[in-house]
Amino acid sequence: MLFTSLFAVAASASLASAHAFMVAPKPRSSGRQTSVSARQIGRVPGGPPGNINTVAAGCRDSTAGASVQTVAVGGSLNVKWQIVANHGDVVKVGVAFAGENTFTNVATVSVNAQQTNVKLPAGKTGKAVVQWLWAPKGDGATYVACSDITVGGNGNNAAQPAANTNAGNKAATGNNNNNNANAKKGNRNNGNRNNGNRNNGNRNNGNRTGRRNRKNRNRKGRKAAKKN
């Protein structure tokens, strides 16, 4: 009896740490009946419960959290999961917007794919819940996880605000102004150099003229002395 009990406990622990779990978009971490990491795989015995497609019961005991991703209106969402023990079959992805009572299926793919790009319903915006569901018949259990997202705008990859462009224009204008100012200073400096050269030329001319005048006076003085 003791051996049987220990075997049952070991088997239960193995089931709790195996199988598959949702990776992206980042799933809710609250609750213990959801599969959101290798350490937290909520194995619900048996096939999918009858109310698994409802928003009220489709996320088991997890609670809504902050939005983890913004998706463009009518855009695509990449959903990923990781397999620990492969039991085959398919994964279903559902989406429910605020105010809706049931999930709308947007993808059904082989569990082996480990990811899928789902097209979100057109014309719907606001907060939404993504449900990841795997109920492999070979395992006789159900695994589920949910993620909170927002649909609207251009998604997380929206273009940078126009303010950045204006800032770039201002920077470019500032650089041009600095260049113009430097050019003006350079012209003034060149002008000063030219004036200085002219002044030096005038002084040199004056020195030459003065020397000629002194020579002429000396010659006249010598001639006058000879006559006397």
C-alpha positions in Angstrom: 0.0 0.0 0.0 2.8 2.4 0.9 4.5 1.7 -2.5 1.3 2.3 -4.3 0.8 5.6 -2.5 4.3 6.8 -3.3 3.9 5.8 -6.9 0.7 7.9 -7.1 2.4 10.9 -5.6 5.4 10.6 -8.0 3.1 10.3 -11.0 1.0 13.3 -9.9 4.2 15.4 -9.4 5.4 14.4 -12.9 2.1 15.4 -14.5 2.2 18.8 -12.7 5.6 19.6 -14.1 5.2 18.4 -17.6 3.2 18.8 -20.8 2.9 22.4 -22.3 2.4 26.0 -21.4 1.7 29.3 -23.0 4.6 31.7 -23.6 3.4 34.7 -25.5 1.7 37.0 -25.3 2.8 37.0 -21.6 0.1 35.0 -19.8 -1.5 35.8 -16.5 0.5 34.5 -13.5 -2.4 34.5 -11.0 -4.3 31.3 -10.3 -3.0 27.7 -10.1 -5.2 26.0 -12.7 -3.4 27.6 -15.7 -0.3 26.6 -17.6 2.0 29.6 -17.8 5.5 28.2 -17.1 7.4 25.0 -16.6 6.9 25.3 -12.9 3.2 26.1 -13.1 1.2 23.8 -15.4 -2.4 23.5 -14.3 -3.5 20.1 -15.5 -7.3 19.9 -15.5 -8.2 16.2 -15.5 -10.5 15.0 -18.2 -11.6 16.6 -21.4 -12.4 20.3 -21.7 -15.2 21.4 -19.3 -18.5 22.3 -20.8 -18.0 26.0 -19.9 -14.4 26.3 -21.0 -15.5 28.5 -23.9 -17.0 31.1 -21.6 -15.1 34.2 -20.3 -16.3 33.4 -16.8 -14.7 30.0 -16.6 -12.4 29.9 -19.6 -9.4 31.3 -17.7 -10.0 29.0 -14.7 -9.0 30.6 -11.4 -6.8 33.4 -12.9 -7.8 37.1 -12.6 -7.5 39.8 -15.2 -4.3 41.9 -15.1 -2.8 44.8 -16.9 -2.5 44.7 -20.7 0.8 43.1 -21.8 0.6 44.0 -25.5 -1.1 46.5 -27.8 -2.1 45.2 -31.2 -3.2 47.3 -34.2 -6.9 47.2 -35.2 -7.5 44.2 -37.4 -3.8 43.2 -37.0 -2.1 39.9 -36.2 -1.0 38.5 -32.9 1.8 36.0 -32.5 0.9 33.3 -29.9 3.6 30.9 -28.7 3.7 27.9 -26.4 6.4 25.5 -25.2 6.0 21.7 -25.1 7.5 19.7 -22.2 5.8 16.3 -22.9 4.2 16.1 -26.3 0.8 14.3 -26.4 -0.1 15.5 -29.9 -3.4 16.9 -31.0 -4.2 20.6 -31.6 -4.0 24.0 -29.8 -7.0 26.4 -30.0 -6.7 30.1 -29.6 -9.7 32.2 -28.7 -10.3 36.0 -28.2 -13.0 37.8 -26.2 -13.4 41.6 -26.1 -14.7 43.5 -23.1 -18.4 42.9 -22.7 -18.4 39.5 -24.6 -19.3 36.4 -22.7 -17.6 33.8 -24.9 -14.4 33.3 -26.7 -14.3 33.5 -30.5 -12.0 30.9 -32.0 -9.3 32.5 -34.2 -6.9 29.6 -34.7 -6.7 25.8 -34.5 -3.2 24.4 -35.2 -1.1 21.4 -34.4 0.6 21.6 -31.0 3.9 20.8 -32.8 3.8 24.2 -34.4 4.5 25.8 -31.0 3.4 29.2 -32.4 0.8 30.8 -34.7 -0.1 34.2 -36.0 -3.8 34.9 -35.5 -5.8 37.5 -37.3 -7.9 39.5 -34.8 -11.5 40.2 -35.7 -11.9 43.4 -37.8 -13.6 46.4 -36.4 -13.2 45.5 -32.7 -11.1 47.6 -30.3 -10.4 47.9 -26.6 -9.3 45.5 -24.0 -9.4 41.8 -24.9 -8.5 38.4 -23.4 -6.6 35.7 -25.4 -7.3 32.1 -24.4 -4.8 29.3 -25.2 -6.3 25.9 -25.0 -4.8 22.4 -25.4 -6.8 19.2 -24.7 -4.9 16.3 -26.1 -7.0 13.1 -26.2 -3.9 11.0 -25.6 -3.3 12.6 -22.2 -6.9 12.8 -21.0 -6.4 16.3 -19.5 -6.9 20.0 -20.4 -4.4 22.8 -20.3 -5.4 26.4 -20.5 -3.9 29.9 -20.1 -5.0 33.5 -20.7 -3.4 36.8 -21.6 -4.7 40.4 -21.4 -4.1 42.6 -24.4 -5.4 45.9 -25.9 -6.4 46.3 -29.5 -6.2 49.8 -31.0 -4.1 52.4 -32.8 -1.0 51.2 -34.6 0.1 48.7 -32.0 3.4 48.6 -30.2 5.3 49.5 -33.3 3.7 52.9 -33.8 5.8 55.6 -35.6 7.8 58.0 -33.5 6.0 61.3 -32.6 6.4 64.2 -35.0 8.0 66.1 -32.1 11.2 64.2 -32.7 11.3 65.4 -36.4 10.8 69.0 -35.2 13.6 68.5 -32.8 15.8 67.2 -35.6 14.9 70.3 -37.7 15.7 72.6 -34.9 19.1 70.9 -34.4 19.8 71.2 -38.1 18.8 74.9 -38.1 21.0 75.5 -35.1 24.0 73.9 -36.8 23.4 76.1 -39.9 23.2 79.2 -37.8 26.5 78.3 -36.1 28.1 77.7 -39.5 26.9 81.0 -40.8 28.2 82.8 -37.7 31.6 81.1 -38.0 31.7 82.1 -41.7 31.0 85.7 -40.8 33.7 85.7 -38.1 36.1 84.2 -40.7 35.3 87.0 -43.2 35.9 89.6 -40.5 39.2 88.1 -39.5 40.3 88.0 -43.2 39.3 91.6 -43.5 41.4 92.5 -40.5 44.3 90.6 -41.9 44.0 92.4 -45.2 43.8 95.8 -43.5 46.8 94.9 -41.5 48.7 94.0 -44.6 47.7 97.4 -46.2 48.8 99.2 -43.1 52.1 97.4 -43.2 52.5 98.3 -46.9 51.8 101.9 -46.1 54.4 102.0 -43.4 56.9 100.3 -45.7 56.2 102.9 -48.4 56.6 105.7 -45.9 60.0 104.3 -44.8 61.2 104.1 -48.3 60.1 107.7 -49.1 61.8 108.9 -45.9 65.1 107.3 -46.9 65.0 108.9 -50.4 64.4 112.3 -48.9 67.3 112.0 -46.6 69.6 110.9 -49.4 68.6 113.9 -51.5 69.2 116.3 -48.7 72.7 114.8 -48.1 73.6 115.1 -51.8 72.4 118.8 -51.9 74.4 119.4 -48.7 77.6 118.0 -50.3 77.2 120.0 -53.5 76.7 123.2 -51.6 79.9 122.5 -49.6 81.9 122.0 -52.8 80.8 125.3 -54.2 81.8 127.1 -51.1 
